[in-house]
Amino acid sequence: MMTSAALMNTLPPDQSTGDLDPWPLAPILARLPATARLSLGFDVARMLADVSALREREWSKPTILTGEGVSRGADVDWRKLPLRSIGGDPDRTDPGGPSLEEFADTPWLREAPYLAEVLARIPAPLRCVRLQSLGPGAASPVHNDTKHSLPWGIVRLHVPIVTTPGAILTIQEETHRWQPGEVWYADFTRPHLVRNSDPVTRIHLVIDCHPTPELLQLFPAEFRSPAVAASTLFAAPAVRLSLAERDACRCSFQMPSSFHSFEEPDGAFLTAPRTRRAAIDVRGDRLVLVIDGEPAFSLVHVGEGEFRFAGWTLERTVQVTLDPTRAPVVTLRSRVGDQTRVLDLPAERARLS
């Protein structure tokens, strides 16, 4: 049983995988190591200079994003400063997820010119970027992070800036002590913990991005095989919609109760009851998914009437019949690696005023 002191030094995970169906993952992840050092490195002194300037800012206690929204984390010595976040919000320290906004730079990045150079050298679309400090004595429970791995289209990279031998990451019972200036990937969907037993605060630059073929070329050889590429959910560029196509997407339908949540176990929406009133509508200059009358997510077109949620990946998408002469159908998809689950739903096209 934990003592009260131990509880105060326990970090909450960013997210928890809950009851994710593991069946698609075994062939994808079993052949890959849990961590990989990239063939990339950065100037530690220049990173330290930027961090020193930013230490005058207030580094916040962590916020946590779940399928139900954003909440505050535990009161421990684990602080973050977001350099990129959903909407560029300087107070959002969570990793972000499906939202009405995309990721954007925060004001703090303008005060860190070399860290901006570091980010520019990552050959991949950036999601959130955070400076994370782990104070003396802070430790996390063993946990895993929801869908933050290659098969779901998210890569989490760590660049240590300040570290000591007592600042460790243990993942699948293997302990790592990454060195300043190095760039490391870890599959954080696997069980892991972090701990700092030294009197010096550990500081890492943590970069979430979408995988690209160019990024994988910086990984060790075992990550560069055609089989791994086939099992990786690569980023897809946004595709412009005409006004007529946009209007053709406006419709209403009954949506499975769990599909709105990125924490949904893989494929659960196929058997979930259709209890949510959903609509695709125009709000301002963008399409949004409206759930039970409230705008939930902006929709980013990736081609042929298929949309990902703003702030998220192709892990789950909504596709709409664009041909106005056909009865509308809404197709829900979730993906993990090269596996796709599909559900077609009847819809009612909106009447244009």
N, C-alpha and C positions, 0 to 999 in steps of 0.2 A: 504494500500500500504506500502511495506517495505521501511524503510529509508536505505541510503547507509551504515550506521553503522550496521544495522540489517543484510544486505546482506553479509557483510564481516564476520559475525559470523554464517553464515548458512553453514552447512556441506552438501556436496552432498551424496546421498546414494551410497553404493557400486554398486548396480544394481537396476533396476526398473522392476517390473513385466509387465508393459505395459498392453496389452489386453489379459492376460491369461484367457483361458476358465475356469470358476470356477466350472463347473458342476461336475467333479469328486471329488472335494474337500469337498463339503458340508457334505457327510456322513462320511468322514474320519476325518475331523478336528472339526466338531461341537461338538463331544463328548469329546474332549480333551481341557484342559486349555491351555492358550497361553504360560505359563511358567511352569517350574518344577525345584525344587531343587533336585540335585542328592545326594545320600547317600555317599558322598565323600568329603574330605576336605584336605587342605594343610597348611603347616607352613608359616604363613605370614612373620615372621622375615627372614626366609631363602629366600623367594621370594624377599623380599625387598633388601636383600644383593646382589642378582643377578641383580636386576633392577638398583641398585646404580652403579654397575660396568658398566652396559650397557648404563647408562645415558651419559657416556663420548663419546659414538658413536653418529653419526648424525641420528636422527630419522626423517624419510622423510615425506613430505606431501603425502597424499594418491594418489595412482594410482587407476584407475577405469577400470575394464574389462567389455566390452560390446560384443555383437555379432560381432562388427566391429573391435575389437582390444583393445589395452591398451592405456589409455590417462591419463593426469594429472587431479587431482581434484582441488577444489577451494583453494584460498589462505587464509586459516583459521588456527586457532591454534588447529589443529587435526593432530597428528603425529603418525607414526607407525614404528616399527622395526620388520621386518619379521624374525622369527626363522625357519620357513619352508615356501617354496614358490615353484612355478613352476621352475624346474631345479635348485633349491637351489640359485636362483638369490637374492643377498642381497639388491637389489634395487626394487624388485617387492613387493609392499605393498598391491596390490589388492588380492582378495580372490582366484584368479585363475579360470581356467575352461578348456574346450577342448583345447588341445595344442599338439605340437610335443614332449613335455617333460612331465614326471610325476613330482610329488612333491618330494622335497628332503630337507634335513636340510641345512640351510644357515651357513656361518662361525660364525654368532653371537651366535648360540646355543652352540657352544663349549665353549663360555665364560660364560655360565649360567648353571652350573652343577645341581643345584637343580631344575631349570625349566625343564631340561632334565629328571630328575626323575619324575616330575609331569606328563610329557607327557607319560613316560613309564607306568604309572599307569592307563592310559585311555585304556580300553579294546576294542579298535577299530582301524582300519587303519586310520592314520592321513592324512589330506589334508594340508591346509595352517595353520600356527600358527603365530600369531602376538601379539606383545605388542602394545597396543593402548593408547595414552594419549589424554585426552580431556581437553584443557586449560580453564582457567576462562573465563566465558562469552560465550563460544562456544555452539552452539545449532544446531540441524538438523531440516529440515522440516519433516513433516509426510511422510513416505515412506515405501516401502516394498522391500525385497531382492529376486531376481529371483530364484525360485526353491531351496531355502535353507531351507529344511524342511524334515521331515521323509518320506513323500510320494515320494519325488524325490531322496532320498538316501543321504542327507547331514544333519548332526547335527552340529549346532553351539553352543558351550559352552563358557560361560564367567566365569572367575575366577577373581574377584576383588582383587587388591593388595593395591591400595591407593584410598580411596573414602571418601566422606563427605555427610552430609544430603542434600546438594544442588545438588549433582550429581545423576541424576535420569534417569530411562528408563520408558517411558510411552508406553504401548502397548495395543491396543484396549481400550483406555481411562482408563486403570488401571496403576497406578504409582508404580514403584518398586525402592527400595533402597537396593541393594544387599550388603552384608557385606564382608570384606576381608577374604579370605581363603575359602569361599563357592564356590560351583560349580553349575551353573545355565544353564539350557537350555531354549531357547525361540524360538517360531515359528516366525522367522523374515519375513516370507511371509505375515504376518498380519501387518496392519498399525501400525507404531511405530515411536517414536522420542527419541533422547537423548538430555540432556541439563545439563550444569554445571554452576550453578549460584553462586558458592562459589569461594573464591580466591585461592583455592588449586587445582592443576592439578590432575584429575582423571586418574588412570592407571589400565587397565584390561589386563589380558592374555586372548586372544580370540582364541579358538581352533575349527577348522573345522575338522570333521571326518566323516567316513561312519558309519551308524548304524549297530550294531551287536546285536544278542540276549543277549550277556554278558553285553553290554552297557545298554540295556533297563532294565536289572535287577537292575540297580542303580537308576532308575526312580521311582516315586511314583506308587502306585498300579494301578491307572487307565491307565497307559501307558504299563502295563505288561500283558494285556489281549490278548487272541488269535486273537480277532478282530483287535486290533492295530497292532499286528505282521503281520497279513495278509495284512494290508494296508501300511506296511513299505517296502521300497525298500532297502533290505539288500545288503551289499557288496558281491561281487563274486570274488574268487581268480582267478589269471591268470592261464591259461592252456597252456602248451607247445605245439607248433606245430612242426611236422616233416618238413624237407625241402620240401618233396613232397607235403605235405598239404599246405605249404606256397606258393609254386609255383602255386598250383591249385587255389589259391585265386586271382591271378593276372587277372584282367579283367577291362573292361571299360563299362560305362553306362551313361545314362542321368539322372541327379538327380534333384529332386524338388528344386526350388531356395532358399527355406527357411531352408532346413534341416541342413545346416551347422551351423546354429546359435542356441546356447543353449537358447537364449532369445525368440526363436520362440514360439508363443502361442501354447498350447498343441493341437496337431493334425493338425496344419495348413499345414503341408507338404502333407497331403492327397489330398488337392485341389490346391496346389501351382503349377504353370507351371513348366515343366521339362526343365529348361533353363540352367542348369550348366553341363558342361562336367566334368565327374568324372571318376576316375580310382583308383583301388587298386593296388599298385605296391610295389616293394622292393626297399628301399633306405638304403644303408648300410646294417645293420643286422636286419632291422625291416620293417614291413609292414606299409605303410602310405596311407591315403586317399588323393588323389591328386585332386584338384578342379581347373578347367580352367588352367591346366598346372602347378599349383604351389602346393607343398606339404602343406597340411593344418593341418592334425592331424595324429599322430602315432596311430596305432590300437593295442589294448590289447585283446588277445584272451581269451574268457571266456567259450569256449566249443562249439563243433559242428559247427565250422566255424562262430561263432558269435563274434563280436568285439565291445568293448566300445571304446570311444575316450580316449586317454591318458589325464589325468588331469580331467576326468569327471566320471560320474556314469553310471549305466545301464539305466538312463533316456532316452538315445538314443543310438541305436546300429545299426551296419551293419552286416548282415549275408550273406555268400557266399556259393554256392554249392561246396562242396569239392570233389565230385565224378567227376573225369576228363572225364568219359564216358558220362556224362549227359550235356545237354545244361545249361550254367551257368545262375543262377538267383540270383539277389541281393535283399535281404529283408531288408527294413528299418523298425525299430521299435522305438516308443517312449512310455515311461511308466510313469504313475503317480499312486502310490499306487498299487492296484491290477488291474488297468486298463491298457490295452496295445492296441496301435494302430499299424497296420501293413500295409505295402505297398510292393508288389512284383514287381520288375522291370526286364525286360530282359537285359541281359548283353552279351558282346562279350569277350570270353576268350583271354587273351594275348598270343601271339606267343613267345615261349621261344627261345632265341638265343643260 
